[in-house]
Amino acid sequence: MEIKRKIYQHLISWKIESKGKKALLIEGARRVGKSTIVEKFAKEQYKSYILVDFNLVSKNIKDNFENLTQLDVFFQNLSLEYNVRLYQRESLIIFDEIQKFPKAREAIKYLVADGRYDYIETGSLISIKENVEKITVPSEERKIKMYPVDFEEFMWAMDEELLSEHIRACYQDGKNLEQKMHVKAMRLFREYMLVGGMPQSIVAYVEGDRDFYASDIEKRDILDLYRDDIRKAARRYSSKVSVLFENLPGYLSTHEKKIVLSHIDKNGRYSQYDEPLFWLDDSMTCNLCYKCNDPNVGFSLSKNDSAVKCYLGDTGLLISLAFSENEISNQQLYKAIMGGRLALNEGMLYENMIAQMIVSTGRKLYFYTRYSLEKHRNDIEIDFLLSNESKTKYKIYPIEVKSSKNYTTTSLNSFKKLFSRRIEESYIIHPKSYMKEGNITKIPPYMFFCIFS
């Protein structure tokens, strides 16, 4: 089964625009489909290609990178090793899992300057960063991030392309879907929450005739890979990274969803956990969301580093991390989520999913809270903040995520009064149909992807 990915068009644009003068570095978490999409691109857009997988590469090829002063010999060795004829300006060379062999990344400078072929590098972000200390990072790279399959891509995989187009059209026209279509779209969204966006999980689900348990097996294998990465790649602070990772469902199941270090380390301070948090973020395993003290021009200018939420990069993986195999295998969990009856944990799943959808557009995550001394609690809580990213006509877009059909808008109303001049439009994500009330747009979660295009 082949999954259609939006990043493919970015690869085509890179080929046309770079004209061999820039290599492309694709960064992403493990198992998001980097190698698959690059090889598909190579087969369809080039006369020939060579895929050098540095997990499996021979000593001969590694030694070949000591021979960059004689590029004729270098390319001859590649061609003979992989039994592939290379054609000038018509062949692609792929360096897969390049973090395993940083010397190949350093060689990009000379290979691109030579100009005979195109180059794509793939790898997991944190490993690349941790392996650049002894090399010169080439400026001849263009970077792009790859994320899990998004909801629209999931609909395509489920043969629901017409429904995705209908959802877009309804959003653009300011209309809600017909009730029958709304129910169908909500069901698809809940399926997406359960299955997630990791290609292996989706393939197992579809080829297993919508078997949630089959997808869960794949997701647990991926989680084990992440655990291995944590043990190997973060040796200086792997125990802290591991504790944060394993406790993510616990943080997200609380009301505020923030990381509370005292729950895992009574003497813990954020200064001791900043590197472990950055590791989870840089590896694209997790998505960090920081409190913005003053929602104004550039959220990062008033970022509060000691108030942070940590969402898992893929909501399907979060479900497999949060619930035991027994809970998964007896199908009761799936019935509860598909029926919208998982009251205790559904909020964290919805919020994690919206965070995932925001990050997939290349945006950073920010939230806002205000503590009331009079009430001894937060009297304003805004789940996410977006901006129009304009320097001259800056506007913000507060987002509240509601997993229940019954909710209040007290926080949002207070936030609007406090920052009325800065707000362009407000969004509430809820399980009900599309509706517009003043400058508040209430949309179902399956329609959220439409606000970015």
N, C-alpha and C positions, 0 to 999 in steps of 0.2 A: 504494500500500500504506500502510495506517495502522498505526502502532505504539501499542499501549495503554501509557500511562504512569501511574505511581502518583501523580505530582504533580497530576494532574487532580483527585483528591479533595481535595487541599490547596486548590486554587483554589475549589472549591465551599464548603469550610469557611470560607475567607476571605470569600466573598460573603455567607454567612449571618451570620457573626459580626461583620463590620465594619459592615454596614448603611450603607455609603457614607461612614463616618467615617475610613477609612484607605485610602490607595492601596496597591497591592501592587507591590513591586519584586522582579523575578525576576533573580537574578544567575547567571551561568554562563559557561563557556568558549564559544568560538565553535563553532557547529555542533552543539550538544547538543540542539537542537530547541525552544528557547524560543518563537520566533515561531509555530512550527507548533502547539504545544499551546495557546498563548494564543488563537490565532485559532479553533481548534476549540472551545474553551471559550466564546468570544464568540458563535459561531454557534448553539451549543446551549443557552446559558443566558440570552441576552438577546434582546430584540425587534429591536434593531439595534446596530451597532457601527461605529466608525471606527478604522482602523489608520493611524497616522501614522508612516511609516518615515523616520527622519531621515537615512538614506542617500540618499533620493530626494526629500525634501520640497522644496516650492517656496519661493521667496523670500517669496511672499505669506503662507504659513503661518508662516514664521519671524518676519516682521514682525507677525503677529497676536499674538505673545506680548508685544509692547510695549503691548498694548491691554487689559490685565487689569483696568483700572478700569471698563471697560464690557464685562462678561461676556456680555451679550445679543448684542453685536456680535461678540465673540470666538467664541461658539458658532455664530452665524449664518454667519460666514466659514468655519468648519470644515465645517458642513453643506453649504454651497454648493460648496466646493472638492472634497469627496469625494462629493457627490450622495447624501447619506445623511440621512434624517430622524431626528432625535434625540428620544427620549421620556424624560421625567423619570422617574428611578428605574428605567428599563427599558432603558437604553442604556449601553454600555461604550466608553470611549475608550482606545485602546492607544497608548502612546508607545514605539515600537520603536527599538532602538539609541539609547537616550536619551543615551548618552555622547557622541554626535556633537553634541548641542545641550543643554548643561547648563541653559540658561535655562528649558527646558521642565520640568526636574526642580524647579527653584526655584519654578515656577508651581504645583506640586502643592498647596502650602500654601493658596493662594487658591481653587483649583478644588475641593478637598475641602471647604473651608469653605462654599463655595457650595451644595454638596449635591445638585445636580441629577442627576449621573451618577457612575458608577464609573470608576476609573482603574487601569490596569496599566502598569507600566514594565518594559522589558526592556533588558538591556545586558550587556556584558562587564565584570566587576568592576574590573579594574585601570584601565580607561579611565574608569570612573565616578569612581574615587578621584582620578585625576590631573586631573580636570576640575571639582573642587569648590572650588578655591581662591578663586574670585571669586563664589561663590554661597552662599546660606544653605541648607544641607541641610534639607529639610523633616522635621519630627518626625511628620508625618501619613503616614508610610510604614511598612508592614510588610514586612520583607525575608524572602526565601526563596531558597535556593540550588537550582539544578537541575544534575544530574550526567548523565553518559552513561547510556544504557540499562543497567540492571543485569541480572544473570543471569536472574532470574525474569521480567523483562520480555522478555528475549531468548527465553526458552522460550515465552512467550505468542506472540511474533512468529513462532516456528517451529511454531505450532499444537500445542504440547506443554503446554497448561494442565493437563491431567489428570495429567501426569507431575510437574509442579511441586507440585500438591496432594498427590500420593502421597509425594513427597520430604518435604514438611512433616509429613505424618502419621507417616511412619517415624521422623523425628527426634523428634517429640513422644512417640512410644511407645518410643523407645530401641531401634529395630530397624534392621537394615541392609536395603537393597533386595535383592530377588531378583537373582541374578547377571546374568541377562539384562537386567534394568532398570538395574543398576549399570553395565554396559558401555555401554548406550544413553545414560545420563546423563553418563558420563565423555566419551563422544564429543561430546555437545552442549556440554559445558564446554570441550573443546578447540576446537570450532568457535567458541565465544564468544571464547576467547583470540585466535584468528586474525582474526576479523571485527571484534571490538571492540564498543563500545557507541555509536558515532556513528551516528545514524539513517540518514544517506546511505549509509554502508557496509553496514548491515544490509539496506536496501531493495535495493541493487545485488546483494547476495549472494542474497537470496531470489528476486528477480525474474529473476536470471540462473541460476536452477536450481542454487543452491549453488555459485556460481562465485567462488572465492577471489580470482582475479585481478581480477574486476570490482570487488570490494570494495576491493582494494588501490589501484586507480586513484583511487577516491573518497578513501581515506585519505591518499594522497600529495597530493591537492589541498588537503586540510585542513591538512596539515603545512606546505604552502607559505603558506597563510593565516596560520598561527601565526608563520612566519618574517617575513612582512610586518608583522604586529603588533609583533614584537620590534623591527624596524627603525624603525617609526613611533612607537610608544608609549613606548619606553624610550631616548630619544635620549641621555640623560646617561651611560648605561652599557650601551647596546645591544650593544656588542662582548662584554662580559662575560656578558650574558644569553645571547647567541647561542652562545658557547663552551660554557657550562654545558648548554644545551639539546642541542646537537649531540653532546655527549660523554656524555649520559645512558646510552645502551646500554653504553658502556665501563665506567662506574662500576658499573652493575648486574650486569655479567658477572663482577665480582671476587667473592672470597669474602665480604668484609665489606660490600660494596655501598655503602660510604660515599663521599662526595665527597672526593677527595684533591686539593687545589688545586695541589700541586707538580707534578702530572701535566700541568697546563695553564698554570701560571704559577709559575715557580721562586721568585718573590718574593711570591707571592700570600698574603694573610692574610684570615681570615674577616671582619674589620672592613671590608675592601675589597669583599667579595662579599655582604654582608648585604642590601643593597638589590636587587641582581640576583636573589638567591634569593627575597626577599619578592615581587618582581615575578612570578616564575614561579608562586609559590604563590597570590598574590592574583588573578592572571589565571585561576586554576583550570586552567592548562595542566599544572601539575605538582602533586604532593602531597609536601610536606616531612615527613620523619620524624626527630624529634630524640631523642638519647639522654637517658634519664632516669637520673640518677645514683643516686637513692634512690626506688624505687617505693613511694610512700606517699601520703597524702592529697593529691590534686591533683598529677598528673605534672608539670604546668608549673612547679611550685615548685622542682623540682630539674632543670629542663631544661638540657642542655649545648648551648649555641648553636654551639660549634665542632665538634660531632660530629653530622653530619646526613646522612641519605640523601635522595635525590630521586627519586621515582617519577613516571613519566609518568601524566597523568590518565586515559588510556585505554590498555589493554594492546594493543588492536588497532593503535593508532597506534605503540606502541613497536615492534611487529614490523616495521611499514613503515619506521620510522626506523632500526632496527637492521640490516635486511637490504636488499641491493640489489634493484633491479627484476629483474635477471637471475635472482637466487636465487628470487624470487617466481614469475616467469613459467614457469620450468621444472618447477614443481610439486614438486620434491624436498623443499623446506622443509616444505611442507604435509604431505607423506607422513610426514616424520620426526616432526612435531609430533602429527599425528593418530594415529600409531602409538606415541607415547610414546618415541621414540628420539633425541630431540634432547638428548643428555646434557649438552653444554657449556653451553647457554643456557636449558634448560627451567626451571632453578631461578629465574632472574631473572623469567621470565614468570609463574610461579606466585606469586612473592612480590609482583610488581607488581599482579597481579590481586587478591590478598587485600588489599593496601593500598587499591586502588580500591574494593573492596567495603566496607571499614571507613569510608572517607571518605564514601561515599554515604549513610551513616547519620547524618552530621553530626558524627562524632567526629574528633579530632585523632590524629595518628600518633606513637607513641613506641616506642622499642626499648631494650634493656638489654644491656650487655656488662660483663664484669669482667676486667681485665688481671691476669695472674699473673706476678709478678716472677720466681718460681722457674722457670716454664715459658717465660718470654719470649714469651708470646702470650696471647690471650684464652682463658680456660678456661670462661667462661660466655657464651653468645650467645643471646639471646631475640629473635626477629624482631619481634614486636609485643606491646604491653601494652594491655589494656583494663581498665576498672574499672566497678563498679556505680554510680559517680557519686554515691554516698551520702556525706553529711557525718558521719553518726553511726555507721554500720556499714560502714565502707569495706572493700571487698574488691577484689583484683586478679585478672586472668585472663591469664596468660602464653600466648602463641600461638607455636608453631613451625611453619614451613612446610616440608614435605618433598615434593620432586617425584619422588623415587625410592621404590620399594616397600621397598627395603632401607636402613635407617637406624638410628642410635643415638639414645638420649634422654639422653645424658650431661649436656648443658647444662641441660636441663629438670629433671633430677633434682637437680643441684647448686643450681639456682635455688630449687627447692621447699624444700630444706633450709635455705637462707639466709633465705627469707621465708615460712616455712610458716604463720605466724599470719595473714599478710595474704592468703593465696591462698584463693579460694573454689573455683575449678576451673581446670584446665589443658586446653589444646586442642592437638592435633597435627592439622594438615591434611595428608593424604596421599592417594595415588591408590587406596588400598585401601578396602574397605567400612567401614561404621560399626562401631566396637567401643568398649567401655567397660572401662577398667582402673583400679579405684579411683576417684580423683578426676581421672583423665586421660580426656578424651573424644577419641577419634580419629575424625575424620570426613573423608570425601572432599570435595574443594573445591566440588562442586556442592551440598553440604548446608550450606555455611558461612553462607549468607544466613539460615538458619533460627534461628541463635542470637540474632538481634536482634529476634525477634518471637515 
